[in-house]
Amino acid sequence: MRTMLKALSLSVAIAAPLGLALAKEPARNVSKERHPNLAAAQKLSVQAYEKLEAAQKANEYDMDGHAQKAKEMLKTVNDEIKLAAEAANKNAK
């Protein structure tokens, strides 16, 4: 049982960073015609994500995980922007 737990922990420790490395950047999926401000905010979040990636590469990814965490937060921000646009669409009907 203990050996199985160690093996599982090792698998997660190896797989988690790989999954983060393969993650895509935030989508730009808010209509700029219907929601120009939200679309602009989404565009800026994508640009920030790209700048973080550039910083990671420039620093050989040695940023103690903070840049990766910021990228994950930007993906969350982007998802919330999309939800805000969907909520506005519902309220406009």
Number of C-alpha atoms within 10 A of each C-alpha: 6 7 8 9 10 11 12 12 12 11 11 12 11 11 12 10 13 11 9 13 10 8 11 8 17 21 14 19 14 23 14 14 8 12 16 12 15 18 21 15 17 26 19 15 24 21 15 15 22 15 14 17 17 13 15 17 11 10 10 9 15 12 11 8 12 13 18 19 12 14 23 17 14 21 21 14 17 26 16 13 21 20 13 15 19 14 11 13 12 9 8 7 5
